[in-house]
């Protein structure tokens, strides 16, 4: 598959760079190179793009805890960051294993680390296992911090859901929404880890993430529409065509904006957040203005620049809102 399990939305970004682009047939010379290639393979430097919505849910959940007279638990925040890093790394590396054959056939992806011979399959398998164990261990931190065992109990199902995404294009065109649901787990899981329960605020925020990710994943998928059709892979562009996929992506982003507008109804937020939500809507409109059915040359700018600002910017303005304007409910 052309780029499953996390090339987007914070699980990773759709750019071929680093050693795989510079030295497509180079061999690993030492362990240090292997580690560097593993981090390049999962685009570790882009882990920051996976964090904002989890951190946003963490800030909101912590604020709720303080309103109820509880204290901030630093170990919870360490657990959130480690869980995000290990979960994303597991999913990205697993995807490279699952899609190795497709990546080798797609001209756009054949320079990736596995098909190019930069990494051996056993090394990537070992990396997946190490990251999966790291994720489970990180989830256990919440039990020590607050006695909350739910993160540890849910760690296995969450990893299974993330990794299964790598196979979804083999059987459903709704794979984009599966990816969105995978990233929706970030704010939901963070809230559960801190609060020990599910409430409306993380559900609405998670829904916004789902439609945001599904929308821009459809845009990105337009680049591989012919390859997907030729290989019998299912995607919205392969099913509806590029024009139909772009229209559905726009609808998804409109739903995201509506959900962001709904969030203040269940969690007290002020005018700074409202201004940020309006800015998000403008950025998404700009993103869609960059891409046309017969001109996909600016997909990179639409993804990297616009979506990084959307995620990080929303975190910043919401945190500022809670610091400067927010009041306890009631």
N, C-alpha and C positions, 0 to 999 in steps of 0.2 A: 504494500500500500504506500502511497506516495509520501505520507508524513504523519502517521498516526501517533496516538498517545502522547500528545504533549508538544507538538511543534508550535502550538499556539497558546494563547491565553495564559501565558504564564507558565505552563508546563514547558514551554520552549518557544523559540521564535523562528520563523521560516527563512533563515538565511544560511547559506553554505559558506563557511569561512574556516580559517585556521588551517591546521595541517592537512585536512582532507582536501582542501582546495589547492593548497600550495604544492603538496607532494602526494599525488593520488596513488602512487605505487611505492612509496617509501616504506621501509620496514622498521620495526621498533628496535632500537639499539640498546636501550637500558631500561630498568624499572621506572626511572624518573620520566622517561618519554611515555611509557605505558600509562602512567597516572595522568600525565598531561593530556594524552589522547582520550582517555576515559572521560575527563572533565570536559574536553572539547566536544566529545560525542553527545553528551547530554546538555551541552551549552550551559555549563554550570554558572558562568558569569551572568546568565539571564535569570537565575533563581530569584533575583530581586523582583522580577515581574510577577512571580507567583505569590509573593507575600502580601501586597497591599490589602486585598480584601480579607485575608485572614487576620491581619493586624487591625483592620478597621473593625471587624467583629470583636476582636479582643479588646479594643479600646471601649467600645460600646458596652460589652459585657462587664468589663472592669468597672466602668462608671455605674452600672446598675448594682454591682456588688457594694460599691462605696455608698450609694444611696441607701442601701439596706443595712449599713453599719458594719460591713465586713472589710477586711484589710486587703491590700494588694499582695499577691503572692509571686515574687520574682521567679520562682521555679516554674510556675505556670507559663510564663513568657519564654523561658528557655525551652520548655517542652513544645510550645507552639512553633518556634523557629526551627528546632531540630526536626519536628514532625514534617513540616513543610519541605525542608531540604531533602530529607530521606524519602518522603513519598514521591516527590517530583523526580528524584534521581532514579528510584526504582522503576517508575512508569516509563521514563524516557529510555532507559537502557533496555527494559523489557520490549519496548516497541521496536528498537533497533534489531533485536533478535527476531521478533515476529515478522518484521518487514524486510529482512535481509534480501530475500529473493526478489521481491518487487523493487527494492531500491537498486539492485544490481541491473535491472532491466530499464529503469527510468533514466533517460539521459540527464535529467536534472539532479538526480540523487545518487548516481553510481559512484561518485567520488567520496561518499560517506565512509566512515572508518571501517566498518565490517566488509562491505563489498570491495573496497579499495585495498584490503589486506593490511591496513594499519593496526587493526586489532584482531586477535583470534577469538573465535566464538567462546571457548572455555573461559577466557579472561572476562568477557562481558557477563557470562552466566554467574561467575563468582562475584562480580561487582553487584549484580542484581540481588544476590543472596545477602551480601554484606549490608546493602542499603535497606533491604526488607527487615533484617534483624535490627538495624539501627532505628528504623521507624517504630517497631514494636517496643524496643527498649525506651525510646523517647515517650511513647504513649504511656508507659508505666510510670513516668515521672509524676503524672497528675495524681496517682494514687498516694505517692509519698508527700506531695504538696498539700493536698486537701482531702485525701481519702476517696477521691472520685475514681472509681474503677471503670466507668463507662468507656473512656478512651482506649484502655487496654482491651476491653471486651470487643470493641468495634474495630480494632486495628486490622484484624484479618479480613473481615468483609470489605473494609475500605480499600485495602490493597488489591483484593480480588476484583472489585469494581473498576479500579483504575487500570489494571492490567488487561482486563477483558476488553476494554475499549480498543486495544490494538487489533482485535479481530472483527470489530463491528461492521466495517465496510465490506466484509465478505458476505454479510447476510442482510444488511439494512441500509437504506439511504438516510436514515435518521441518526447516523453515526455522529453528526455534528451536535445533535442534542445530547448524545451520550457524553461527548467531551464537555459540553456545558454543564451537565449534571456532575461530572467528575470534579470540575472546579467549583461547582456549587457546594461541594462538601467542605471546602476550605472554611468559609464563614460559619456553616452549620456545625462543623466539628469543633472549631475554636470556641463557639458559644457553649456547646455541650461540655467541653473540657473545663471551662471556667465556671459556668453556672450549674452544670449538672442536669440541665433540662433544655427542651426546645421551646422557644417562644416566637411570637410573630415577627419580631425585628430581624432575626437571622434568616427566617424563612423568606421574607420579602427581599432582603439583601441578597440571599442566595439565588432567588428567582431572577433578580436583575443580572447576576453573574452568569446564570445559565443562558439567558437570551443574548447577552453581550457576546459571550464566547461562541455560541452557535452561529450568530450572525457573521462575525468576522472569520470564522472557520469556513463558512460557505464561500465568502469572498476569496479566501486563499485557495480553496479547492478548485476554483475556476481555472487555475493554471494547469491542472492535470486532467481536465475533462476528457480529452481524447485518450489519454493513457488509461484512465479508469474504464472508459467504455470498451477499449480494446481488450483489457484484462478481465472484464466482467466484474469490476469492483463497483460498489454502489455508493453513490453520493448524490446530493441534491443537484449539483451542476450536471452530472451525468444523466439524471432523470428528467430535470426540467430545462436543461440548457443554461447557458451563462446568464442570459437576460432574466430568466425566471428565478435563478439562484440569487442574483443581485436584488431582485424585488423582494424575495422572501427574507433575505438578510436585512434589508431596510425595515421590514415589518418587525423582525426580531429586535432590532435596535430601538424601534419606537416603543415596543413593549417594555424594554429595559428602562427607558426614560419614564414611562408611566409608573413602573414599580418604584423607581427612585423617588418620584413625586409622592408616592403613597407612604413611604417610610416614616415621615414625620407624624403620620396618624397613629403610629404604634410606638414611637420612640421620640421623646421631646428633642427637636432640632430647630434651629433658628434660621435667620436670614443668610448667614454665611453658607450654611449647607444648601439653602435654596439657590443661591447664586452659583454654587458649585455644580448643582444638578443642571442648571441652565447651560453652564459652560460645557458639561458633558454632552448635552444634546447638540450644541453647536459643533463640538469636535466630531461627533458621529456623523453629522451632516457633511462636514468637511471630508471625512473619510470616504463617504460614498461619492462625493464629487470627484475624488481622485481616480475612481475606477469606472471604466465604461465596458460594455459587452465586447467591443472590438479593440479595447486598449487596456491591457492588464499590466502595462509596464511600470505603473506606480503602486503596485500592490505592496512592495517593500516599505515604501514611505507610509502607506495607509496603516500597515500593521505596526511597525516598530515605533515610529514617532507618535502617531495618534493614540494607539492603545496604551502605550506606556504612560502617556500623560493622563489618560482617562483613569487608570488604576491608581497611580501614585497621587495624582491631583485630588481625586475624590477622598483618599485617605487623609491628605493634608487639610483640606477645607473642612472635613467633618470633625477632625481632631480640634482644629481651631474653633469651630462652632461650639463644641462641647466645653472648651476651655473658656471662651469669652462670653458666650451667650446662653449656654444651656442651664436649665433649672431642673430640679428633680420633678418627676411626674406628680401631679396632684397639687 
